[in-house]
Amino acid sequence: MDVRFAEGPVSDFVKNCVDVPRFLACCRECPNFDKRWSCPPYDFSVEALWKKYTDILLYEKKVYVDPVLRERPYSQEEINELSRELLAPAKKQMTEDLLALEIKYPSSRALFAGTCDLCTICAKELNEQCYHPEKMRYSIEALGGNVAHAVQIYFDDTILWAKGGRLPEYYILLGGLLKR
């Protein structure tokens, strides 16, 4: 597992990597849309949220897939399940690291890699308020960020996807910390 960090002005990140209308349309296709508190639609302006911060610390974690697992083809359901299993420990560690960075940098806000998965079933699906608002965070993509483009610009890296029923060589998780 490789971990790297990059930092820069939020204004540059938004200019180069954020397209709220485009990625909101992508979010509408996701099964989590309007079913998780961390996912759109929101009752606030995403653009205004970005403007509250001056800098962004990006946190990239590359998770390599065992070559043995890449030898055979899988169904889409199997790929989804294997991907979740492979990424869960790295995502959990990244979440803990980002929350620790929030403590280190007062007035900062973590951006998790992907949707919040603190709860087995999100309270939003039960028409209830978030059970863990002190820990729930949004992801870069849920706020209109183009993660693949950010990985390319800030880390000179490429996100790989499963193709033809085969797992990729690696996965990349991208989180961040918005700082004031």
Disulfide bonds with the S-S distance in Angstrom:
none
